[in-house]
Amino acid sequence: MTTTQYAEKKGISRRALLKTGAAAAGLAAGSGAITGFPTIWAQSNITLRQFGTGVSNINAIAEQCKKDLGITLEMTATDSDAAAQRAVTQPNSYDIADIEYWILKKVYPTGVIQPMETAKLKYYDKVVPLFKNGKLTPDSVIAQGTAPHTVGYVETKDAKTFASGETELFTMMPTIYNADTLGIRPDLVGREITTWADIMDPAFKGKTSILNIPSIGIMDAAMIMEAMGNIKYADKGNMTKEEIDATIDFLIKAKQEGQFRAFWKSFDESVNLMASGEVVIQSMWSPAVAAVRSKGIACKYQPLKEGYRSWGGGLGLASHLSGAQLDAAYEYINWYTSGWVGGYLNRQGYYSACMDTAKEYMSADEWGYWIEGKPAAGDILSPEGKVMEKAGAVRDGGSFEERMGHVACWNSVMDEDRYMVRRWNEFIAA
C-alpha cells in the first residue's frame, strides 16, 4: 500500500493534506475528524534521534516517517555490542533506542530507558503473544535464553528489575524478530544438511564460519554442542562457568584444527563470505541469505532438527524524553507499528511484532509466501523492487508458525556474562 492509499484509507487524500497544510491536518487529526490518521508534526520541526543495529535502521523507514508524520528521523546503525555500550554510556545522544531484548537486559537496569504506558500504544493489543507470555500458541514451549517477555514489563516507572508477568508498563515496543539457523551453499556442501552439528563436519574444514558477537555466537555454539551430544545444558541461555569453559574449549580446539574460515561481525561480511564460496555453511541472518540469492547464487536458510536460535528487538524511549518530544516519540512508535514498516520488515524475511497491521500492507501473494509458507504465485520482490524469488518458490523453513514455533533458545545475557565474554575473546584471539 502506498502512502497515498494509506492516507485515503484513513479518510484524507494526499492532495487535501498538501493543500490544507500540515497544521490544519494535525488539528483535524487531533479533533478526531480524521480517525486513525497520525498527528502531523511537520510544523513543529521535531527530530528524533534513533540508533540501533543495521537490521532495522533503514533509510526507507526514515523517509516514510517524514512523509507520513513530518517527523525527521536521524538514524545511526551500529553492531550489537556497540549499541549496548552506546545505550548506557551516551544516554543523551539518542531519543529512541532500537535494540535487541538481550541488550535491554544489560541496558534497562541502568535507568537510561523509561517504560512506556501500554495505554498509549495504539497497537498494543495487536502484539503477537510471544512478547507478552513467551508463547506463539497456547501449547508452545517457552524457549531458553533471554525470551523477550522476561524483560518486557516493569511494575513501576522507576523499577530497575523486570516484572514476572504482563503489567501496564512496557520496557520496549517490540518491532522485529526472527528464527535464525545456518545458511548453506547447497551447490557446494554436496549433501543434505539436517543438524547444527553439520557445521563441524571435517568435510567442511576451512569453509565454515560463526558470528563474532559473543552473546549471539555463544548460543550458536551451544546449539552445535548439544546437537553433537557433547553436553546437555540446564539452560543454554544461562550457562554455568563450567558449561562456558566446555563450550569455549571446544571452539578453540576446532579453530586450531582449522575448521573455521572466518568470524563475521556484520551482515555484509556474512554475505561476502557466502557469495564468494569461501564459506559453504555458517551462522547467517535471513536477509543475508536473500542478498546472496539476489546475486543469482544458490543459498539456503536450512531448517535443522534441533530448532532455531531466535532474537527480537524493539523501540525504547530514552529516559530524558518529555513534553512534545515524548508525545512525538509515542506517535512515531504508533506509526511504526501501524503496518507500513511491518510489511517492509516482513518482505525482508524478518517478522513484524504486529502481524495484523502488517498484513494490510502486503499483497495476498506476499503474505502467502513470507508468512503462510505457501508457494509464490508470482515473483517475490524485495522492498526495493528487486526479484528475490521466482514464482513457485517456497520460503525456507515454511510458515511463520513452523519457524517461530520451533525456537529452541533466544539470544541471551547470562549471569556469568563477563566471564563468558572474556572466554569468547580468548577463542577469537586463539
C-alpha positions as CSV (number, residue, x, y, z in Angstrom):
1,M,0.0,0.0,0.0
2,T,1.4,3.4,-0.9
3,T,1.5,6.5,1.3
4,T,-1.4,8.0,-0.7
5,Q,-3.5,4.8,-0.3
6,Y,-2.7,4.9,3.4
7,A,-3.9,8.5,3.7
8,E,-7.0,7.8,1.7
9,K,-7.8,4.7,3.8
10,K,-7.6,6.9,6.9
11,G,-10.1,9.3,5.4
12,I,-7.9,12.1,4.0
13,S,-6.5,12.4,0.4
14,R,-2.8,13.2,-0.1
15,R,-3.8,16.3,-2.2
16,A,-6.1,17.6,0.6
17,L,-3.3,17.1,3.0
18,L,-0.8,19.1,1.0
19,K,-3.4,21.8,0.2
20,T,-4.7,22.4,3.7
21,G,-1.2,22.2,5.2
22,A,0.1,20.1,7.9
23,A,-1.1,22.3,10.7
24,A,-4.7,22.1,9.7
25,A,-4.4,18.3,9.1
26,G,-2.9,18.0,12.6
27,L,-5.8,19.9,14.1
28,A,-8.3,17.8,12.2
29,A,-6.5,14.6,13.3
30,G,-6.4,15.8,16.9
31,S,-10.1,16.7,16.8
32,G,-11.0,13.1,15.8
33,A,-12.4,14.2,12.4
34,I,-9.8,12.0,10.7
35,T,-9.9,8.8,12.7
36,G,-6.7,6.9,13.0
37,F,-4.6,9.3,11.0
38,P,-1.5,10.2,12.8
39,T,-1.0,13.8,14.1
40,I,1.2,15.7,11.6
41,W,4.3,17.2,13.1
42,A,5.7,19.0,10.1
43,Q,5.2,22.4,11.6
44,S,7.0,21.6,14.8
45,N,10.4,20.7,13.4
46,I,10.6,17.7,15.7
47,T,13.6,15.5,15.2
48,L,14.0,12.1,16.8
49,R,17.5,10.6,17.1
50,Q,17.4,6.8,16.8
51,F,20.3,4.3,17.0
52,G,20.5,0.6,16.8
53,T,21.7,-2.3,14.7
54,G,21.7,-2.2,10.9
55,V,18.9,-4.7,10.5
56,S,16.2,-2.1,11.2
57,N,17.9,1.3,10.9
58,I,16.9,1.6,7.3
59,N,16.7,4.8,5.3
60,A,13.4,3.9,3.7
61,I,11.8,3.9,7.2
62,A,13.1,7.4,7.9
63,E,11.8,8.6,4.5
64,Q,8.4,7.1,5.0
65,C,8.2,8.5,8.6
66,K,9.0,12.0,7.2
67,K,6.2,11.6,4.6
68,D,3.5,10.3,6.9
69,L,4.3,12.1,10.1
70,G,6.5,15.0,9.3
71,I,9.0,13.8,11.9
72,T,12.6,13.8,11.0
73,L,14.3,10.6,12.0
74,E,18.1,10.7,12.4
75,M,19.3,7.1,12.3
76,T,22.7,5.7,13.4
77,A,23.4,2.0,12.7
78,T,26.0,0.1,14.8
79,D,26.8,-3.5,15.6
80,S,25.1,-5.1,18.6
81,D,27.9,-4.7,21.1
82,A,28.4,-1.1,20.2
83,A,24.6,-0.5,20.6
84,A,24.7,-1.9,24.1
85,Q,27.6,0.3,25.0
86,R,26.2,3.5,23.5
87,A,22.8,3.0,25.2
88,V,24.4,3.1,28.6
89,T,27.4,5.4,28.1
90,Q,25.8,8.1,25.9
91,P,22.2,8.3,27.1
92,N,21.8,11.9,25.8
93,S,22.9,11.1,22.3
94,Y,19.6,9.4,21.3
95,D,15.9,9.6,21.8
96,I,14.9,6.2,20.6
97,A,16.9,3.0,21.3
98,D,16.2,0.4,18.6
99,I,17.8,-2.5,20.4
100,E,17.5,-6.3,20.9
101,Y,16.0,-7.8,24.0
102,W,19.2,-9.3,25.3
103,I,20.8,-5.8,25.1
104,L,17.8,-4.5,27.0
105,K,18.7,-6.8,29.9
106,K,22.0,-5.0,30.1
107,V,20.7,-1.5,29.5
108,Y,17.3,-1.2,31.2
109,P,18.5,-1.6,34.9
110,T,20.9,1.4,34.4
111,G,17.9,3.8,34.1
112,V,18.6,5.2,30.7
113,I,15.3,4.0,29.2
114,Q,11.9,4.9,30.5
115,P,9.0,2.5,30.4
116,M,6.1,3.2,28.1
117,E,2.4,3.1,29.1
118,T,0.6,0.4,27.2
119,A,-2.5,2.6,27.2
120,K,-0.6,5.0,24.9
121,L,0.4,2.3,22.5
122,K,-2.3,2.1,19.8
123,Y,-1.5,-1.4,18.6
124,Y,-0.5,-3.0,21.9
125,D,-3.4,-5.4,21.6
126,K,-2.0,-6.5,18.2
127,V,1.4,-7.5,19.5
128,V,2.0,-11.3,19.0
129,P,1.8,-13.2,22.3
130,L,5.4,-14.3,22.1
131,F,6.3,-10.8,23.5
132,K,3.7,-11.0,26.2
133,N,3.9,-14.5,27.6
134,G,6.7,-16.2,25.6
135,K,4.3,-18.5,23.7
136,L,3.4,-18.3,20.0
137,T,0.4,-20.6,20.5
138,P,-1.2,-21.7,23.8
139,D,0.6,-25.0,23.7
140,S,4.1,-23.6,22.7
141,V,7.1,-24.4,24.9
142,I,8.8,-21.3,26.2
143,A,12.3,-21.2,24.8
144,Q,15.5,-20.9,26.8
145,G,17.6,-17.7,26.9
146,T,16.5,-14.1,27.3
147,A,13.0,-14.6,26.0
148,P,11.5,-11.1,25.3
149,H,8.6,-11.4,27.7
150,T,11.0,-12.0,30.6
151,V,12.3,-8.4,30.2
152,G,9.2,-6.9,28.7
153,Y,7.5,-5.4,31.7
154,V,8.1,-3.5,34.9
155,E,5.9,-2.8,37.9
156,T,6.6,0.9,38.4
157,K,8.1,3.7,36.4
158,D,11.3,3.8,38.4
159,A,11.7,0.0,38.7
160,K,15.2,-1.4,37.9
161,T,14.0,-5.1,37.9
162,F,11.6,-6.7,35.5
163,A,8.1,-7.8,36.3
164,S,7.3,-11.5,36.3
165,G,4.2,-11.0,34.0
166,E,2.2,-8.6,32.0
167,T,1.7,-5.1,33.5
168,E,0.7,-1.7,32.1
169,L,4.3,-0.6,31.7
170,F,6.2,-2.0,28.7
171,T,10.0,-1.7,28.6
172,M,10.0,-1.5,24.8
173,M,7.6,-1.8,22.0
174,P,8.6,-4.9,20.1
175,T,9.1,-4.4,16.3
176,I,11.2,-7.1,14.7
177,Y,12.3,-10.7,15.3
178,N,13.3,-13.9,13.5
179,A,14.2,-17.5,13.8
180,D,17.8,-17.9,12.9
181,T,19.6,-21.0,11.6
182,L,22.6,-21.9,9.4
183,G,23.0,-20.6,5.9
184,I,24.3,-23.1,3.4
185,R,25.5,-23.2,-0.2
186,P,23.5,-26.2,-1.4
187,D,25.6,-26.3,-4.6
188,L,28.8,-26.6,-2.6
189,V,28.0,-28.7,0.5
190,G,27.3,-31.7,-1.6
191,R,24.9,-33.4,0.8
192,E,21.8,-32.9,2.9
193,I,22.2,-30.7,6.0
194,T,19.9,-31.6,8.9
195,T,21.5,-30.6,12.2
196,W,23.5,-27.9,13.8
197,A,26.3,-30.5,14.2
198,D,26.9,-30.5,10.4
199,I,28.9,-27.3,10.7
200,M,31.6,-29.3,12.4
201,D,31.8,-32.0,9.7
202,P,35.5,-32.4,8.8
203,A,34.4,-32.4,5.1
204,F,33.8,-28.6,5.6
205,K,37.2,-27.9,7.2
206,G,38.3,-24.3,6.5
207,K,34.9,-23.5,4.9
208,T,32.7,-22.7,7.9
209,S,32.1,-19.5,9.9
210,I,30.2,-18.4,13.0
211,L,29.4,-14.9,14.0
212,N,31.7,-12.9,16.4
213,I,29.1,-11.3,18.6
214,P,29.6,-13.1,22.0
215,S,26.0,-13.1,23.2
216,I,24.8,-14.5,19.9
217,G,27.8,-16.6,18.9
218,I,27.8,-18.5,22.2
219,M,24.2,-19.5,21.5
220,D,25.1,-20.9,18.1
221,A,27.9,-22.8,19.8
222,A,25.5,-24.2,22.4
223,M,23.2,-25.4,19.6
224,I,26.1,-27.1,18.0
225,M,27.4,-28.6,21.2
226,E,24.1,-30.1,22.1
227,A,23.5,-31.4,18.6
228,M,26.8,-33.2,18.7
229,G,25.9,-34.8,22.1
230,N,28.9,-33.1,23.8
231,I,26.8,-31.5,26.6
232,K,23.3,-31.1,27.8
233,Y,22.9,-27.6,29.2
234,A,20.5,-26.9,32.1
235,D,19.8,-23.6,30.2
236,K,21.8,-22.7,27.1
237,G,20.9,-19.0,27.8
238,N,22.4,-19.0,31.3
239,M,25.4,-21.3,31.4
240,T,27.5,-22.1,34.4
241,K,31.2,-21.3,34.3
242,E,31.9,-25.0,33.7
243,E,29.5,-25.1,30.8
244,I,31.1,-21.9,29.3
245,D,34.5,-23.4,29.7
246,A,33.5,-26.7,28.0
247,T,31.9,-24.7,25.1
248,I,34.8,-22.3,24.6
249,D,37.5,-25.0,24.9
250,F,35.6,-27.0,22.2
251,L,35.6,-23.9,19.9
252,I,39.3,-23.2,20.5
253,K,40.2,-26.8,19.6
254,A,38.0,-26.6,16.4
255,K,39.6,-23.3,15.5
256,Q,43.2,-24.7,16.0
257,E,42.3,-27.7,13.8
258,G,41.3,-25.3,11.0
259,Q,37.5,-25.9,11.0
260,F,36.7,-22.2,10.6
261,R,37.4,-19.9,7.7
262,A,36.4,-16.7,9.4
263,F,34.3,-15.0,12.2
264,W,32.0,-12.3,10.9
265,K,30.5,-9.3,12.7
266,S,28.5,-7.6,10.0
267,F,25.7,-8.5,7.6
268,D,27.9,-7.6,4.6
269,E,30.8,-9.8,5.8
270,S,28.5,-12.8,6.0
271,V,27.1,-12.1,2.5
272,N,30.6,-11.8,1.0
273,L,31.9,-15.0,2.6
274,M,28.9,-16.9,1.2
275,A,28.7,-15.3,-2.2
276,S,32.4,-15.9,-2.8
277,G,32.2,-19.5,-1.9
278,E,35.0,-19.2,0.7
279,V,32.4,-20.5,3.2
280,V,29.8,-23.1,2.4
281,I,28.0,-23.4,5.8
282,Q,27.8,-20.6,8.5
283,S,25.8,-18.6,11.0
284,M,23.6,-16.4,9.0
285,W,20.6,-14.0,9.1
286,S,17.6,-14.4,6.8
287,P,18.1,-11.2,4.7
288,A,21.7,-12.1,4.2
289,V,20.7,-15.3,2.6
290,A,18.2,-13.3,0.4
291,A,21.1,-10.9,-0.5
292,V,23.2,-13.8,-1.7
293,R,20.3,-15.3,-3.7
294,S,19.6,-11.9,-5.3
295,K,23.1,-12.2,-6.9
296,G,21.9,-15.4,-8.6
297,I,23.9,-17.6,-6.3
298,A,22.3,-20.7,-4.6
299,C,21.9,-20.1,-0.9
300,K,19.5,-21.7,1.6
301,Y,18.5,-20.9,5.1
302,Q,18.4,-24.5,6.4
303,P,15.8,-25.7,8.9
304,L,17.5,-28.0,11.4
305,K,16.0,-30.7,13.6
306,E,17.1,-29.1,16.9
307,G,15.2,-25.9,16.0
308,Y,16.1,-22.3,15.7
309,R,18.0,-19.7,17.7
310,S,15.8,-16.6,17.9
311,W,16.2,-12.9,18.5
312,G,13.9,-9.9,18.9
313,G,14.2,-6.2,19.0
314,G,12.1,-3.2,19.8
315,L,11.9,0.6,20.3
316,G,12.7,2.0,23.7
317,L,12.2,5.6,24.9
318,A,15.2,7.5,26.3
319,S,14.7,8.5,29.9
320,H,15.3,12.2,29.1
321,L,12.3,12.5,26.8
322,S,9.4,14.6,28.0
323,G,6.7,17.0,26.7
324,A,6.3,17.4,22.9
325,Q,9.3,15.3,22.3
326,L,7.9,12.4,24.3
327,D,4.5,12.8,22.5
328,A,6.2,12.7,19.2
329,A,8.1,9.5,20.2
330,Y,4.8,7.8,21.1
331,E,3.3,9.0,17.8
332,Y,6.3,7.6,15.9
333,I,6.1,4.2,17.7
334,N,2.4,4.0,16.9
335,W,3.1,4.8,13.3
336,Y,5.9,2.3,13.2
337,T,3.5,-0.5,14.3
338,S,0.6,0.6,12.1
339,G,1.6,-1.6,9.2
340,W,3.8,0.1,6.6
341,V,7.1,-0.8,8.4
342,G,5.8,-4.2,9.4
343,G,5.1,-5.0,5.8
344,Y,8.6,-3.8,4.8
345,L,10.3,-5.9,7.5
346,N,8.2,-9.0,6.6
347,R,9.3,-8.5,2.9
348,Q,13.0,-8.7,4.1
349,G,12.5,-12.0,5.7
350,Y,12.1,-10.7,9.3
351,Y,8.8,-10.7,11.2
352,S,6.6,-7.8,12.4
353,A,5.5,-7.8,16.0
354,C,2.1,-6.6,14.9
355,M,1.2,-9.1,12.2
356,D,-2.4,-7.9,11.7
357,T,-1.4,-4.4,10.7
358,A,1.5,-5.5,8.5
359,K,-0.9,-7.8,6.5
360,E,-2.8,-4.8,5.2
361,Y,0.4,-3.6,3.5
362,M,1.3,-6.8,1.8
363,S,-0.3,-8.5,-1.3
364,A,-2.1,-11.8,-0.7
365,D,0.8,-13.5,-2.6
366,E,3.5,-11.8,-0.4
367,W,1.6,-12.8,2.8
368,G,1.2,-16.3,1.5
369,Y,4.9,-16.7,0.7
370,W,6.5,-14.9,3.7
371,I,4.0,-15.8,6.4
372,E,1.9,-18.8,5.4
373,G,4.6,-20.9,3.8
374,K,2.7,-21.1,0.5
375,P,4.4,-21.4,-2.9
376,A,4.7,-17.9,-4.5
377,A,2.1,-17.4,-7.2
378,G,4.2,-14.7,-8.9
379,D,7.8,-13.3,-8.5
380,I,8.5,-12.2,-4.9
381,L,10.1,-8.8,-4.8
382,S,12.4,-7.2,-2.2
383,P,11.3,-3.9,-0.6
384,E,13.4,-2.2,-3.2
385,G,11.6,-4.0,-6.1
386,K,14.3,-6.5,-7.0
387,V,13.2,-10.1,-7.8
388,M,14.1,-12.2,-4.8
389,E,12.3,-15.4,-5.6
390,K,10.6,-16.8,-8.7
391,A,7.0,-17.9,-8.9
392,G,6.7,-21.4,-7.3
393,A,9.3,-20.8,-4.6
394,V,8.6,-21.8,-1.0
395,R,10.2,-20.0,1.9
396,D,13.0,-21.9,3.7
397,G,11.6,-23.3,6.9
398,G,8.0,-22.8,5.8
399,S,5.4,-20.7,7.6
400,F,5.6,-18.2,10.4
401,E,4.2,-20.8,12.9
402,E,6.5,-23.5,11.7
403,R,9.6,-21.3,12.1
404,M,8.8,-19.3,15.3
405,G,7.1,-22.4,16.7
406,H,10.4,-24.2,16.7
407,V,12.6,-21.8,18.6
408,A,15.0,-23.6,21.0
409,C,16.6,-20.5,22.5
410,W,16.8,-16.7,22.4
411,N,19.9,-14.6,22.2
412,S,20.9,-14.1,25.8
413,V,22.7,-12.3,28.5
414,M,23.9,-14.8,31.2
415,D,24.6,-14.2,34.9
416,E,28.2,-15.1,34.0
417,D,28.2,-12.7,31.0
418,R,31.5,-11.0,31.8
419,Y,33.2,-14.4,32.3
420,M,31.7,-15.6,29.0
421,V,32.8,-12.6,27.0
422,R,36.3,-12.9,28.4
423,R,36.5,-16.5,27.4
424,W,34.9,-15.8,24.0
425,N,37.6,-13.2,23.3
426,E,40.2,-15.8,24.2
427,F,38.7,-18.1,21.5
428,I,38.7,-15.3,18.9
429,A,42.4,-14.5,19.8
430,A,43.5,-18.1,19.9
